[in-house]
Amino acid sequence: MKENIKTTFSSAFEEDVHIGLTTYPKYLLSKYIYDKKGDKLFQDIMNLPEYYLTNCEFNILKDHTSEITEIFKSDNGFDLIELGAGDGKKTKLLLKELVAQKIHFNYLPIDISENVLLELEDSLKKEIPEVQVKIQQGTYFKTLEKLSDYNTRKKVILVLGSNIGNLLHTDAIDFLKHIQIAMSDEDMLFMGFDQKKDPEIILEAYNDKTGVTAAFNKNLLARINSELGGNFNLETFSHWETYDPESGTAKSFLVSREEQNVSIESLGIDIHFDAWETIHTEISQKYDDAVVEWLAEEAGLKVTHSFVDEKKYYKNYIFKKQ
């Protein structure tokens, strides 16, 4: 690997790629998978039969819509703030029920992808025009700083899709603490957690036979090529998934199938890969009640309600401040 002479970076993407690929073992941050192509690939993943998470959470929201919205409502109305809103398919179940019950609320979807947010805003105008929606583009930790600005009435913070599973436990506690700090006593956090289950089911969810998940992870390399002047040959990397049932951690890797050098023009560096060397791209943590309650306790939160699907694959929990 050539010595890096670059001291400043034109974007966080440049800096994070530099850090990740010059560290051992190598890694890349999964948030950079999500450009327009990555967004589409993730939508495809959510529609895969192996990817049970979407349907499980959808069914929880469908089966418990009235109960959940009854818990959410407030005499003075409330702000529904969703972190990582995506296409809003599941959230629309709640939005439609809130509108039908004439419950006063504003919806503030937040996502790292502006493209996804614009599509969500457009679809809401067509499908549920009664919803007052204000989109906000940004990362979780940036937007968490603004949450406390919404302090004039109750707020319900929504995090679906087990997105917290992309964080190690220490980072998850930090994330929950940031939310807790921004919450008042009447505020609620509604969050999805994928549960521990048959390891084979988990592996299949992240390693589909059609190769969509592989293409999704490889989109990281495609972005480096197109935006940073990289020359990754995507065909020389394989996607590999592991799952540790003891820790409940699923990990995704890109594995170099041969010894090779990759140059990244905007960084001015060559990266050397040994044959079978890895780039860690994602984690997806799985939970049980004990772990969720421990995370909540460490963050100054408490579980007040939980909802589970018929197969007991997935749970949504409601938290309040301790």
Salt bridges, closest charged atoms under 4 A:
GLU14 OE1 - LYS6 NZ 3.79
ASP44 OD1 - LYS40 NZ 2.88
GLU57 OE1 - LYS90 NZ 2.64
ASP63 OD1 - LYS62 NZ 3.29
GLU67 OE1 - HIS64 ND1 3.59
GLU70 OE2 - LYS73 NZ 3.28
ASP79 OD1 - ARG153 NH2 2.96
ASP122 OD2 - LYS126 NZ 3.14
GLU127 OE2 - LYS92 NZ 3.17
ASP174 OD1 - HIS178 ND1 3.54
ASP187 OD2 - LYS155 NZ 2.86
ASP194 OD1 - LYS197 NZ 2.82
ASP194 OD2 - LYS286 NZ 2.68
GLU227 OE2 - ARG223 NE 2.88
GLU241 OE1 - HIS239 NE2 3.66
GLU259 OE2 - HIS272 NE2 3.34
ASP270 OD2 - LYS2 NZ 3.61
ASP274 OD1 - HIS272 NE2 3.02
GLU277 OE2 - LYS26 NZ 2.52
ASP289 OD2 - LYS315 NZ 2.93
